[in-house]
Amino acid sequence: MFYDHHFIGMHWIWWIIITIIAVLIFFDLIPFKKKNEDQEDPINILKKRFARGEIEKEEFDERKRIIKETKIT
């Protein structure tokens, strides 16, 4: 009844689509996860540490100066 050759041409298309998606996922070409490109700025890390009280004002100022001097623009 349903096997009278109406859908014979469509089966190979679905296998090609599934294969392409599997290859893209395997080689990580689909950007579904974040990469390490969103790294936090050192100055922001320093500000957070100062706000939490981990470092004193003098140490904050000294490290901030060092970071700004060595920062590559």
C-alpha positions in Angstrom: 0.0 0.0 0.0 2.6 2.6 1.1 5.5 0.9 -0.6 4.4 1.6 -4.2 7.6 3.6 -5.0 6.2 7.1 -4.2 9.0 8.0 -1.8 12.0 6.2 -3.3 13.7 9.4 -4.4 13.6 11.1 -1.0 15.4 8.6 1.1 18.9 9.4 -0.2 18.4 13.1 0.5 17.7 12.5 4.2 20.9 10.3 4.5 22.9 13.1 2.9 21.5 15.7 5.3 22.1 13.5 8.3 25.6 12.8 7.2 26.4 16.5 6.7 25.1 17.4 10.1 27.0 14.6 11.7 30.3 15.7 10.0 29.7 19.3 11.1 29.1 18.3 14.7 32.1 15.9 14.7 34.5 18.5 13.4 33.0 21.2 15.6 32.0 23.5 12.8 28.6 24.3 14.2 29.1 27.1 16.8 26.7 25.8 19.5 29.1 26.4 22.3 31.2 29.3 23.3 34.9 29.3 22.6 37.6 30.7 24.8 37.4 34.1 23.0 35.3 35.6 25.8 38.2 35.8 28.2 37.9 38.4 30.9 39.9 41.6 30.9 42.7 41.6 33.5 41.7 45.1 34.7 38.1 43.8 35.4 39.5 40.8 37.3 41.6 43.2 39.4 38.6 45.4 40.1 36.6 42.5 41.3 39.4 41.3 43.6 39.6 44.8 45.0 35.9 45.0 45.5 35.9 41.6 47.3 38.6 42.9 49.6 41.2 40.4 48.5 43.8 43.1 47.8 44.5 46.5 49.3 44.4 49.9 47.5 48.1 50.1 47.2 48.4 46.7 45.7 45.5 47.5 43.4 47.1 50.6 42.1 50.5 48.9 41.6 49.0 46.0 39.7 46.8 48.3 37.6 49.9 50.3 36.7 51.8 47.2 35.7 49.0 45.8 33.6 48.6 49.1 31.8 52.3 49.3 31.1 52.6 45.8 29.7 49.3 45.8 27.8 49.8 45.2 24.1 47.5 47.4 22.0 
